[in-house]
């Protein structure tokens, strides 16, 4: 699969706009561009069974599962709304901007 260009990066604050966790916000922990997915802190929690090893017992841990990038949008805390991201090239540097206001992200 070809590498996808995503407008969301690690440490961005996003809001879930579709699915079971709609309305929740969280920080992006990991971006998986090959799959077109992101891992968001506190969203899509799943239980994972860990098999016992010699040095530790078996257990059940909770971790965040990846959700599709189309189900999240960048969150602007100042405006209290989600934003669309565009790109602007100035002096040979590419930067992300808010498409509505033109302000840098």
N, CA, C and O atoms as a MOPAC input file, in Angstrom:
PM7 MOZYME 1SCF
protein

 N      0.84500 1    -1.18800 1     0.00000 1
 C      0.00000 1     0.00000 1     0.00000 1
 C      0.88300 1     1.24200 1     0.00000 1
 O      1.90500 1     1.27600 1     0.68600 1
 N      0.50700 1     2.23700 1    -0.74500 1
 C      1.29400 1     3.46600 1    -0.84100 1
 C      1.18600 1     4.27300 1     0.44500 1
 O      0.19900 1     4.18000 1     1.17500 1
 N      2.21000 1     5.05900 1     0.70600 1
 C      2.21000 1     5.89200 1     1.90100 1
 C      1.22600 1     7.04400 1     1.72200 1
 O      1.27700 1     7.77200 1     0.73100 1
 N      0.32500 1     7.19800 1     2.70100 1
 C     -0.69100 1     8.24000 1     2.63500 1
 C     -0.17500 1     9.51200 1     3.28700 1
 O      0.55000 1     9.45400 1     4.27900 1
 N     -0.53900 1    10.64200 1     2.74400 1
 C     -0.21600 1    11.93200 1     3.34300 1
 C     -1.35300 1    12.29900 1     4.27500 1
 O     -2.48900 1    12.47100 1     3.83200 1
 N     -1.06200 1    12.42100 1     5.55700 1
 C     -2.08600 1    12.72700 1     6.53900 1
 C     -1.90300 1    14.14400 1     7.05400 1
 O     -0.77800 1    14.62900 1     7.17300 1
 N     -3.01200 1    14.80500 1     7.36000 1
 C     -2.97200 1    16.17000 1     7.87000 1
 C     -2.90200 1    16.20400 1     9.38300 1
 O     -2.80800 1    17.27800 1     9.97700 1
 N     -2.94700 1    15.03700 1    10.01300 1
 C     -2.88900 1    14.93900 1    11.47500 1
 C     -1.55300 1    14.35100 1    11.86200 1
 O     -1.08400 1    13.38400 1    11.26200 1
 N     -0.94100 1    14.95200 1    12.88000 1
 C      0.37300 1    14.51600 1    13.33700 1
 C      0.32100 1    14.11700 1    14.79500 1
 O     -0.65400 1    14.39300 1    15.49500 1
 N      1.38800 1    13.45900 1    15.25200 1
 C      1.48000 1    13.07200 1    16.66100 1
 C      1.45400 1    14.31100 1    17.54800 1
 O      1.99800 1    15.35000 1    17.17400 1
 N      0.83400 1    14.21300 1    18.71100 1
 C      0.67300 1    15.27400 1    19.71200 1
 C     -0.37500 1    16.31500 1    19.32800 1
 O     -0.55000 1    17.28500 1    20.06700 1
 N     -1.07700 1    16.16000 1    18.20900 1
 C     -2.20900 1    17.02500 1    17.89100 1
 C     -3.38600 1    16.62800 1    18.76800 1
 O     -3.52000 1    15.46300 1    19.14200 1
 N     -4.23500 1    17.58800 1    19.09700 1
 C     -5.47100 1    17.29200 1    19.81200 1
 C     -6.57000 1    17.15600 1    18.76600 1
 O     -6.77900 1    18.05000 1    17.94600 1
 N     -7.27200 1    16.01800 1    18.80900 1
 C     -8.30200 1    15.73700 1    17.81700 1
 C     -9.61600 1    15.40800 1    18.51800 1
 O     -9.64300 1    15.07200 1    19.70200 1
 N    -10.69800 1    15.51100 1    17.75800 1
 C    -12.02700 1    15.13400 1    18.23000 1
 C    -12.53200 1    14.02600 1    17.31100 1
 O    -12.33000 1    14.07500 1    16.09700 1
 N    -13.19300 1    13.02400 1    17.90100 1
 C    -13.76000 1    11.93000 1    17.12100 1
 C    -15.09400 1    12.41200 1    16.55600 1
 O    -15.95900 1    12.86200 1    17.30700 1
 N    -15.26600 1    12.32000 1    15.23700 1
 C    -16.45500 1    12.86500 1    14.58700 1
 C    -17.42800 1    11.79400 1    14.11300 1
 O    -18.52200 1    12.11400 1    13.64600 1
 N    -17.03900 1    10.52300 1    14.22800 1
 C    -17.93300 1     9.45000 1    13.79200 1
 C    -17.63100 1     8.18600 1    14.56800 1
 O    -16.50500 1     7.96900 1    15.01600 1
 N    -18.64300 1     7.35800 1    14.72100 1
 C    -18.45200 1     6.06300 1    15.36500 1
 C    -18.88200 1     6.05100 1    16.81600 1
 O    -19.51300 1     6.98600 1    17.30900 1
 N    -18.53000 1     4.98100 1    17.47900 1
 C    -18.93600 1     4.71800 1    18.85400 1
 C    -18.43900 1     5.76100 1    19.84800 1
 O    -19.09200 1     6.00800 1    20.86200 1
 N    -17.29300 1     6.37600 1    19.57100 1
 C    -16.66800 1     7.32100 1    20.49800 1
 C    -16.84400 1     8.77300 1    20.05400 1
 O    -16.04800 1     9.63600 1    20.42700 1
 N    -17.87500 1     9.04500 1    19.26500 1
 C    -18.11800 1    10.37900 1    18.72600 1
 C    -18.20500 1    11.42300 1    19.83800 1
 O    -18.88500 1    11.22200 1    20.84400 1
 N    -17.50100 1    12.55000 1    19.63600 1
 C    -17.53100 1    13.64300 1    20.59700 1
 C    -16.36100 1    13.65900 1    21.56100 1
 O    -16.11000 1    14.68600 1    22.19200 1
 N    -15.64100 1    12.56500 1    21.69600 1
 C    -14.50000 1    12.52800 1    22.61300 1
 C    -13.29300 1    13.20800 1    21.98900 1
 O    -13.07700 1    13.13400 1    20.78000 1
 N    -12.51100 1    13.87200 1    22.83300 1
 C    -11.27900 1    14.49400 1    22.36500 1
 C    -10.10400 1    13.82200 1    23.03800 1
 O    -10.24000 1    13.23300 1    24.11000 1
 N     -8.95500 1    13.91100 1    22.40700 1
 C     -7.74600 1    13.33200 1    22.97300 1
 C     -6.54300 1    13.67500 1    22.12200 1
 O     -6.66200 1    14.16400 1    20.99800 1
 N     -5.37800 1    13.40300 1    22.69100 1
 C     -4.11600 1    13.67300 1    22.01100 1
 C     -3.73100 1    12.47200 1    21.15800 1
 O     -3.91800 1    11.32800 1    21.57300 1
 N     -3.19800 1    12.72500 1    19.97800 1
 C     -2.76200 1    11.65200 1    19.08600 1
 C     -1.45000 1    11.08500 1    19.63400 1
 O     -0.45900 1    11.80000 1    19.77500 1
 N     -1.46700 1     9.79200 1    19.93600 1
 C     -0.28300 1     9.12600 1    20.47000 1
 C      0.59100 1     8.56100 1    19.36300 1
 O      1.81600 1     8.53100 1    19.47800 1
 N     -0.05800 1     8.10600 1    18.27500 1
 C      0.68000 1     7.46000 1    17.19700 1
 C     -0.07900 1     7.63400 1    15.89500 1
 O     -1.30800 1     7.58200 1    15.87400 1
 N      0.64900 1     7.84000 1    14.81200 1
 C      0.05500 1     7.94800 1    13.48100 1
 C      0.56200 1     6.78200 1    12.64900 1
 O      1.76700 1     6.53700 1    12.58200 1
 N     -0.35300 1     6.06600 1    12.01800 1
 C     -0.01300 1     4.91300 1    11.18300 1
 C     -0.38900 1     5.23100 1     9.73700 1
 O     -1.47000 1     4.85000 1     9.28900 1
 N      0.48400 1     5.92200 1     8.99900 1
 C      0.12800 1     6.36200 1     7.64800 1
 C     -0.08600 1     5.21900 1     6.65900 1
 O     -0.85600 1     5.37300 1     5.71000 1
 N      0.57300 1     4.08100 1     6.85400 1
 C      0.38500 1     2.96200 1     5.92000 1
 C     -1.04200 1     2.42800 1     5.98300 1
 O     -1.61700 1     2.04500 1     4.96400 1
 N     -1.61200 1     2.40700 1     7.19900 1
 C     -2.97600 1     1.91300 1     7.36100 1
 C     -4.01200 1     3.03200 1     7.31100 1
 O     -5.21000 1     2.76200 1     7.22700 1
 N     -3.55700 1     4.29700 1     7.36300 1
 C     -4.48300 1     5.41900 1     7.39000 1
 C     -5.22100 1     5.51500 1     8.71400 1
 O     -6.40100 1     5.86500 1     8.74800 1
 N     -4.52700 1     5.20500 1     9.80900 1
 C     -5.14100 1     5.17400 1    11.12700 1
 C     -4.32600 1     5.98600 1    12.12600 1
 O     -3.14400 1     6.26100 1    11.91700 1
 N     -4.99300 1     6.36500 1    13.22200 1
 C     -4.32900 1     7.07200 1    14.31600 1
 C     -4.73500 1     6.43900 1    15.64400 1
 O     -5.82400 1     5.87800 1    15.76900 1
 N     -3.85000 1     6.53600 1    16.63000 1
 C     -4.13500 1     6.07000 1    17.98300 1
 C     -4.33500 1     7.31200 1    18.82900 1
 O     -3.43300 1     8.14300 1    18.94000 1
 N     -5.52500 1     7.44800 1    19.43400 1
 C     -5.88200 1     8.63200 1    20.20500 1
 C     -5.97600 1     8.25400 1    21.67800 1
 O     -6.56700 1     7.23600 1    22.03600 1
 N     -5.38000 1     9.09500 1    22.52800 1
 C     -5.34900 1     8.85000 1    23.96200 1
 C     -6.77000 1     8.82900 1    24.54200 1
 O     -7.53500 1     9.77600 1    24.36100 1
 N     -7.11300 1     7.73700 1    25.24400 1
 C     -8.39800 1     7.62100 1    25.91000 1
 C     -9.56900 1     7.27400 1    25.01600 1
 O    -10.71000 1     7.30000 1    25.47700 1
 N     -9.33300 1     6.95000 1    23.75700 1
 C    -10.40100 1     6.62800 1    22.80800 1
 C    -10.17200 1     5.21300 1    22.28000 1
 O     -9.03400 1     4.81400 1    22.03500 1
 N    -11.24900 1     4.46300 1    22.10700 1
 C    -11.21000 1     3.09100 1    21.56700 1
 C    -10.34700 1     2.17800 1    22.43800 1
 O     -9.42500 1     1.52000 1    21.95500 1
 N    -10.67000 1     2.15400 1    23.73200 1
 C     -9.93300 1     1.30900 1    24.67200 1
 C    -10.34200 1    -0.14600 1    24.46500 1
 O    -11.53100 1    -0.46500 1    24.43200 1
 N     -9.34500 1    -1.03200 1    24.32700 1
 C     -9.58500 1    -2.46400 1    24.19100 1
 C     -8.80100 1    -3.19700 1    25.26600 1
 O     -7.81500 1    -2.68200 1    25.79400 1
 N     -9.24800 1    -4.40500 1    25.58300 1
 C     -8.53700 1    -5.23900 1    26.55500 1
 C     -7.67700 1    -6.23100 1    25.80100 1
 O     -8.12000 1    -6.84800 1    24.83200 1
 N     -6.42900 1    -6.37900 1    26.26100 1
 C     -5.48900 1    -7.28500 1    25.60900 1
 C     -5.00900 1    -8.28900 1    26.64500 1
 O     -4.55800 1    -7.91000 1    27.72500 1
 N     -5.10800 1    -9.55900 1    26.31700 1
 C     -4.67300 1   -10.61200 1    27.22400 1
 C     -3.18300 1   -10.87500 1    26.99700 1
 O     -2.74700 1   -11.11900 1    25.87200 1
 N     -2.41900 1   -10.82200 1    28.07900 1
 C     -0.97100 1   -11.03500 1    28.01900 1
 C     -0.67400 1   -12.42900 1    28.57000 1
 O     -1.05600 1   -12.75100 1    29.69400 1
 N     -0.00700 1   -13.23400 1    27.79400 1
 C      0.33200 1   -14.58400 1    28.20900 1
 C      1.42300 1   -14.54500 1    29.28200 1
 O      2.30300 1   -13.68400 1    29.24900 1
 N      1.36100 1   -15.47400 1    30.22300 1
 C      2.36100 1   -15.53500 1    31.29700 1
 C      3.72200 1   -15.91900 1    30.73300 1
 O      3.82400 1   -16.75300 1    29.83300 1
 N      4.76400 1   -15.29800 1    31.27600 1
 C      6.14300 1   -15.61700 1    30.93400 1
 C      6.82500 1   -16.13800 1    32.19600 1
 O      6.19400 1   -16.18300 1    33.25200 1
 N      8.06700 1   -16.52200 1    32.11800 1
 C      8.77100 1   -17.03600 1    33.28600 1
 C      8.91600 1   -15.96900 1    34.36900 1
 O      8.81700 1   -16.27000 1    35.55800 1
 N      9.14900 1   -14.73300 1    33.96000 1
 C      9.42400 1   -13.67300 1    34.92700 1
 C      8.18600 1   -12.87800 1    35.33700 1
 O      8.26800 1   -12.06900 1    36.26200 1
 N      7.03400 1   -13.08300 1    34.67700 1
 C      5.84600 1   -12.31900 1    35.04900 1
 C      4.59500 1   -13.15700 1    34.81600 1
 O      4.57000 1   -14.02100 1    33.93900 1
 N      3.54800 1   -12.89200 1    35.61300 1
 C      2.29900 1   -13.63500 1    35.44300 1
 C      1.49400 1   -13.08600 1    34.26000 1
 O      1.75400 1   -11.98600 1    33.77100 1
 N      0.52600 1   -13.86300 1    33.82000 1
 C     -0.36400 1   -13.40100 1    32.77500 1
 C     -1.30300 1   -12.34400 1    33.32100 1
 O     -1.58500 1   -12.32200 1    34.51900 1
 N     -1.79200 1   -11.46400 1    32.45200 1
 C     -2.68500 1   -10.41000 1    32.90900 1
 C     -3.51000 1    -9.88900 1    31.73600 1
 O     -3.30900 1   -10.27100 1    30.58400 1
 N     -4.43400 1    -9.01500 1    32.07000 1
 C     -5.23700 1    -8.34300 1    31.05400 1
 C     -4.94300 1    -6.85600 1    31.17800 1
 O     -5.13700 1    -6.26300 1    32.23900 1
 N     -4.47300 1    -6.25600 1    30.08400 1
 C     -4.17500 1    -4.81800 1    30.10200 1
 C     -5.14800 1    -4.08700 1    29.18800 1
 O     -5.75300 1    -4.68500 1    28.29900 1
 N     -5.29000 1    -2.78900 1    29.41800 1
 C     -6.13200 1    -1.96400 1    28.55000 1
 C     -5.22900 1    -1.03800 1    27.75700 1
 O     -4.30100 1    -0.43800 1    28.30000 1
 N     -5.51100 1    -0.92800 1    26.47400 1
 C     -4.73000 1    -0.04400 1    25.61500 1
 C     -5.63500 1     0.55900 1    24.55400 1
 O     -6.74400 1     0.08000 1    24.31700 1
 N     -5.14300 1     1.62200 1    23.91700 1
 C     -5.90400 1     2.28600 1    22.86900 1
 C     -5.73300 1     1.54900 1    21.54700 1
 O     -4.62300 1     1.16500 1    21.17900 1
 N     -6.83200 1     1.35900 1    20.84500 1
 C     -6.79100 1     0.76800 1    19.50900 1
 C     -6.75600 1     1.89500 1    18.48000 1
 O     -7.15100 1     3.02500 1    18.77000 1
 N     -6.28600 1     1.58300 1    17.29300 1
 C     -6.22000 1     2.56400 1    16.21500 1
 C     -7.61000 1     2.77300 1    15.62100 1
 O     -8.38500 1     1.82700 1    15.47700 1
 N     -7.91700 1     4.03300 1    15.27800 1
 C     -9.15900 1     4.33900 1    14.57900 1
 C     -8.81500 1     5.02000 1    13.25800 1
 O     -7.74200 1     5.60700 1    13.11400 1
 N     -9.72100 1     4.93800 1    12.31000 1
 C     -9.43700 1     5.47100 1    10.97700 1
 C     -9.33500 1     6.99000 1    11.01800 1
 O    -10.07600 1     7.65400 1    11.74400 1
 N     -8.42200 1     7.52300 1    10.24100 1
 C     -8.15300 1     8.96200 1    10.24600 1
 C     -9.34200 1     9.77600 1     9.75700 1
 O     -9.45200 1    10.95700 1    10.08800 1
 N    -10.23500 1     9.17300 1     8.97900 1
 C    -11.41700 1     9.89800 1     8.50400 1
 C    -12.43200 1    10.11800 1     9.62300 1
 O    -13.34800 1    10.92600 1     9.47300 1
 N    -12.28300 1     9.41700 1    10.73200 1
 C    -13.20800 1     9.54900 1    11.84700 1
 C    -12.75100 1    10.57000 1    12.88400 1
 O    -13.39700 1    10.71900 1    13.92100 1
 N    -11.65400 1    11.27100 1    12.62600 1
 C    -11.17800 1    12.29800 1    13.55500 1
 C    -10.94000 1    13.60300 1    12.80500 1
 O    -10.68700 1    13.61400 1    11.60100 1
 N    -11.03000 1    14.71200 1    13.55800 1
 C    -10.75000 1    16.02700 1    12.99500 1
 C     -9.91400 1    16.79300 1    14.00400 1
 O    -10.02700 1    16.56600 1    15.20900 1
 N     -9.08400 1    17.69000 1    13.52500 1
 C     -8.25600 1    18.50600 1    14.40200 1
 C     -9.14400 1    19.39400 1    15.25700 1
 O    -10.14100 1    19.92500 1    14.76600 1
 N     -8.79600 1    19.56400 1    16.53400 1
 C     -9.60400 1    20.31700 1    17.49300 1
 C     -8.88900 1    21.60900 1    17.85200 1
 O     -7.71000 1    21.59400 1    18.20800 1
 N     -9.60000 1    22.72400 1    17.75900 1
 C     -9.07800 1    24.02300 1    18.16500 1
 C     -9.69200 1    24.36500 1    19.51500 1
 O    -10.86900 1    24.71600 1    19.59000 1
 N     -8.90200 1    24.26500 1    20.58300 1
 C     -9.41000 1    24.49000 1    21.93800 1
 C     -9.83100 1    25.93900 1    22.14700 1
 O    -10.77900 1    26.20700 1    22.88500 1
 N     -9.13800 1    26.87500 1    21.50400 1
 C     -9.46700 1    28.29100 1    21.66700 1
 C    -10.85600 1    28.60000 1    21.10400 1
 O    -11.63900 1    29.31700 1    21.72600 1
 N    -11.15300 1    28.05500 1    19.92800 1
 C    -12.44900 1    28.29200 1    19.30300 1
 C    -13.50800 1    27.31500 1    19.80700 1
 O    -14.70500 1    27.57000 1    19.67900 1
 N    -13.06500 1    26.19700 1    20.37900 1
 C    -13.99900 1    25.18500 1    20.85300 1
 C    -14.70500 1    24.47500 1    19.71600 1
 O    -15.86500 1    24.08600 1    19.84800 1
 N    -14.01200 1    24.30200 1    18.59900 1
 C    -14.61400 1    23.66600 1    17.42800 1
 C    -13.54800 1    22.90600 1    16.65300 1
 O    -12.35000 1    23.13300 1    16.81600 1
 N    -14.01800 1    21.99600 1    15.80600 1
 C    -13.07200 1    21.28900 1    14.94600 1
 C    -12.69700 1    22.17300 1    13.77100 1
 O    -13.45200 1    23.06600 1    13.38600 1
 N    -11.52700 1    21.91900 1    13.20500 1
 C    -11.05900 1    22.74400 1    12.09200 1
 C    -10.61500 1    21.87000 1    10.93400 1
 O    -10.23000 1    20.71500 1    11.11100 1
 N    -10.67700 1    22.44500 1     9.75500 1
 C    -10.14100 1    21.80600 1     8.56300 1
 C     -8.73300 1    22.32800 1     8.35900 1
 O     -8.45600 1    23.50000 1     8.61400 1
 N     -7.85400 1    21.46900 1     7.90500 1
 C     -6.44900 1    21.80900 1     7.76100 1
 C     -6.10400 1    21.98000 1     6.29500 1
 O     -6.49400 1    21.17500 1     5.45000 1
 N     -5.36400 1    23.04600 1     6.00800 1
 C     -4.83700 1    23.27300 1     4.67600 1
 C     -3.34600 1    23.47300 1     4.77800 1
 O     -2.79500 1    23.50300 1     5.87800 1
 N     -2.68500 1    23.61100 1     3.64500 1
 C     -1.24800 1    23.81600 1     3.63600 1
 C     -0.91500 1    25.11900 1     2.93400 1
 O     -1.60600 1    25.52900 1     2.00100 1
 N      0.14600 1    25.76600 1     3.38700 1
 C      0.61000 1    27.01100 1     2.79300 1
 C      2.12000 1    26.91800 1     2.66000 1
 O      2.80800 1    26.49400 1     3.58900 1
 N      2.63000 1    27.31400 1     1.51000 1
 C      4.06900 1    27.28400 1     1.30000 1
 C      4.57300 1    28.71700 1     1.22700 1
 O      4.21100 1    29.47800 1     0.33000 1
 N      5.42000 1    29.06800 1     2.19400 1
 C      6.02600 1    30.39900 1     2.23200 1
 C      7.52900 1    30.25000 1     2.36000 1
 O      8.01100 1    29.52000 1     3.22600 1
 N      8.26700 1    30.93100 1     1.51000 1
 C      9.73600 1    30.90700 1     1.53400 1
 C     10.28600 1    29.48600 1     1.52100 1
 O     11.30100 1    29.20900 1     2.16000 1
 N      9.62700 1    28.58800 1     0.79900 1
 C     10.10200 1    27.22200 1     0.67300 1
 C      9.78100 1    26.32000 1     1.84900 1
 O     10.20700 1    25.16500 1     1.86600 1
 N      9.02700 1    26.82300 1     2.85000 1
 C      8.64700 1    25.97300 1     3.97400 1
 C      7.14100 1    25.73800 1     3.93100 1
 O      6.35800 1    26.66300 1     3.72000 1
 N      6.75500 1    24.48600 1     4.13400 1
 C      5.35100 1    24.10400 1     4.10000 1
 C      4.82100 1    24.08200 1     5.52900 1
 O      5.42500 1    23.46900 1     6.40800 1
 N      3.70700 1    24.74300 1     5.75800 1
 C      3.12900 1    24.77100 1     7.09500 1
 C      1.62900 1    24.50100 1     7.02300 1
 O      0.99700 1    24.73600 1     5.99200 1
 N      1.06400 1    24.00700 1     8.12200 1
 C     -0.36600 1    23.72800 1     8.18900 1
 C     -1.10300 1    24.97500 1     8.67400 1
 O     -0.63300 1    25.69000 1     9.55900 1
 N     -2.27100 1    25.21800 1     8.07200 1
 C     -3.06800 1    26.38700 1     8.46100 1
 C     -4.52200 1    25.97300 1     8.65300 1
 O     -4.96200 1    24.95000 1     8.12700 1
 N     -5.25600 1    26.77200 1     9.40600 1
 C     -6.70300 1    26.62900 1     9.54400 1
 C     -7.31900 1    27.16000 1     8.26200 1
 O     -7.09800 1    28.32100 1     7.91700 1
 N     -8.08200 1    26.35000 1     7.54900 1
 C     -8.61000 1    26.78100 1     6.25000 1
 C     -9.63900 1    27.89200 1     6.37600 1
 O     -9.81800 1    28.67300 1     5.44100 1
 N    -10.32000 1    27.97700 1     7.51700 1
 C    -11.34500 1    29.00000 1     7.67700 1
 C    -10.73700 1    30.36800 1     8.00800 1
 O    -11.12500 1    31.37600 1     7.41900 1
 N     -9.78300 1    30.40400 1     8.94900 1
 C     -9.22100 1    31.66400 1     9.40600 1
 C     -7.85700 1    31.99000 1     8.79400 1
 O     -7.44900 1    33.15100 1     8.78500 1
 N     -7.15700 1    30.98900 1     8.28900 1
 C     -5.83000 1    31.21300 1     7.74900 1
 C     -4.74100 1    31.22500 1     8.81000 1
 O     -3.56900 1    31.42500 1     8.49000 1
 N     -5.11400 1    31.01200 1    10.07000 1
 C     -4.14700 1    31.01500 1    11.16500 1
 C     -3.33500 1    29.72000 1    11.14800 1
 O     -3.86800 1    28.66700 1    10.79800 1
 N     -2.05900 1    29.78100 1    11.51800 1
 C     -1.25700 1    28.56200 1    11.56500 1
 C     -1.74000 1    27.59400 1    12.64100 1
 O     -2.25200 1    28.00700 1    13.68200 1
 N     -1.57200 1    26.31800 1    12.37900 1
 C     -2.00100 1    25.28500 1    13.34200 1
 C     -0.83600 1    24.97700 1    14.26200 1
 O     -0.95900 1    24.13900 1    15.15400 1

